[in-house]
Amino acid sequence: MATVLDDLFGFALYVVGELAVTRKLEVEYLAPVLLQTEYTLHAEMLSRNGRKLRLRARVEDQNGQVVATADALFIVVGPAHFTSRAPVIQARR
């Protein structure tokens, strides 16, 4: 479910017209989410503060019951973020 919600946020950001990466994603499971069952997903952008975008989503079953919610923080990046290699950070021993 977390992967589905992160992907949903990605589509929402596409509609908004921003390239951004996930900084934080919190999912709250309110009821079982079953396989081979249709759900309706909703996402909205709550706010923007500089490069920080806050989004919220909910997942509803066929009866309109909310089975999961998510809050996320995304950071706006440029296209180079996806094509350049980031330096590898090594843990200290």
C-alpha positions as CSV (number, residue, x, y, z in Angstrom):
1,M,0.0,0.0,0.0
2,A,2.8,2.4,0.8
3,T,4.3,1.9,-2.7
4,V,0.8,2.5,-4.3
5,L,0.4,5.7,-2.3
6,D,3.9,6.9,-3.2
7,D,3.2,6.3,-6.8
8,L,-0.2,8.1,-6.5
9,F,1.7,11.2,-5.1
10,G,4.0,11.0,-8.1
11,F,1.1,11.2,-10.4
12,A,-0.3,14.1,-8.4
13,L,3.0,15.9,-8.7
14,Y,3.0,15.3,-12.5
15,V,-0.4,17.0,-12.7
16,V,0.9,19.9,-10.5
17,G,3.9,20.2,-12.9
18,E,6.8,19.6,-10.4
19,L,9.7,17.2,-10.3
20,A,10.1,16.1,-6.7
21,V,11.4,13.2,-4.6
22,T,9.9,11.6,-1.5
23,R,11.4,12.9,1.7
24,K,8.9,11.4,4.1
25,L,5.9,9.2,3.8
26,E,3.6,8.2,6.7
27,V,0.9,5.7,6.1
28,E,-1.9,4.9,8.5
29,Y,-3.8,1.6,7.9
30,L,-7.4,1.9,9.2
31,A,-8.8,-1.3,7.9
32,P,-7.5,-4.4,6.0
33,V,-6.6,-3.6,2.4
34,L,-7.4,-6.8,0.4
35,L,-5.9,-8.2,-2.8
36,Q,-8.1,-8.3,-5.9
37,T,-10.3,-5.6,-4.6
38,E,-11.0,-2.2,-6.2
39,Y,-10.2,0.9,-4.2
40,T,-10.6,4.6,-5.0
41,L,-7.5,6.8,-4.3
42,H,-7.6,10.5,-3.7
43,A,-4.6,12.9,-3.4
44,E,-4.2,16.6,-2.8
45,M,-1.3,19.0,-2.3
46,L,-1.8,20.8,1.0
47,S,0.9,23.3,0.9
48,R,4.2,24.5,-0.6
49,N,7.0,26.2,1.3
50,G,10.0,26.8,-0.9
51,R,11.0,23.4,-2.3
52,K,8.9,21.5,0.3
53,L,5.6,20.1,-0.9
54,R,3.1,18.6,1.6
55,L,0.6,16.1,0.2
56,R,-2.2,14.0,1.7
57,A,-4.0,10.9,0.3
58,R,-6.8,8.6,1.3
59,V,-7.8,5.1,0.0
60,E,-11.5,4.2,0.0
61,D,-13.2,0.9,-0.4
62,Q,-16.2,0.3,-2.7
63,N,-18.5,1.5,0.2
64,G,-16.6,4.7,0.6
65,Q,-15.0,3.6,3.9
66,V,-11.4,5.0,4.3
67,V,-9.1,2.1,4.7
68,A,-5.8,4.0,4.6
69,T,-4.4,7.5,4.7
70,A,-1.0,9.0,4.0
71,D,0.8,12.2,4.6
72,A,4.0,13.0,2.6
73,L,6.7,15.5,2.3
74,F,8.3,15.9,-1.2
75,I,11.3,18.0,-2.1
76,V,11.3,19.8,-5.5
77,V,14.4,18.9,-7.6
78,G,15.7,19.7,-11.1
79,P,16.0,17.2,-14.0
80,A,19.7,16.7,-13.2
81,H,18.8,15.0,-10.0
82,F,17.6,12.0,-12.0
83,T,20.6,11.8,-14.4
84,S,23.6,12.6,-12.2
85,R,25.2,10.2,-9.8
86,A,25.1,11.2,-6.2
87,P,28.2,10.7,-4.1
88,V,28.2,7.5,-2.1
89,I,28.2,8.1,1.7
90,Q,30.1,5.5,3.6
91,A,29.4,4.7,7.2
92,R,32.1,5.2,9.8
93,R,33.4,2.2,11.6
